[in-house]
Structures are given as C-alpha cells and as structure tokens.
C-alpha cells in the first residue's frame, strides 16, 4: 500500500483509517468497542471502520 501527501500527520491519519477499514479479525481475537445493539442471544459491537461484530451472550463480560 502506498499513501502519499505533503503533510506527514495527515498521511499517517489516512493510513490508520485505511488499516481500520480493512482489518481482518481472527476467531478468538479480543476486541473492545461500544455496544450498538443488544439481542436475545448476544450483542452487536461497533468495531470501527464501518465494521460490526456479534458477541454471543456466553462471551459477554460484566465489569464490576
């Protein structure tokens, strides 16, 4: 991947945005994100970059 520009900070932000949109998650990988919807069988989590993921109810953890 090549990203070019005259402002290094903006180029780095663009690279981070691209990587966030194209990240491939692996089964069992631990991620954090805001819950956007709760369902009977789990929750939908915003993973960023326009990606959502489902967490089964048995995998949800409650902070105390």
C-alpha positions, 0 to 999 in steps of 0.5 A: 500500500502506498499513501502519499501527501505533503503533510506527514500527520495527515498521511499517517491519519489516512493510513490508520483509517485505511488499516481500520477499514480493512482489518481482518479479525481472527476467531478468538481475537479480543476486541473492545468497542461500544455496544450498538445493539443488544439481542436475545442471544448476544450483542452487536459491537461497533468495531470501527471502520464501518465494521460490526461484530456479534458477541454471543451472550456466553462471551459477554463480560460484566465489569464490576 
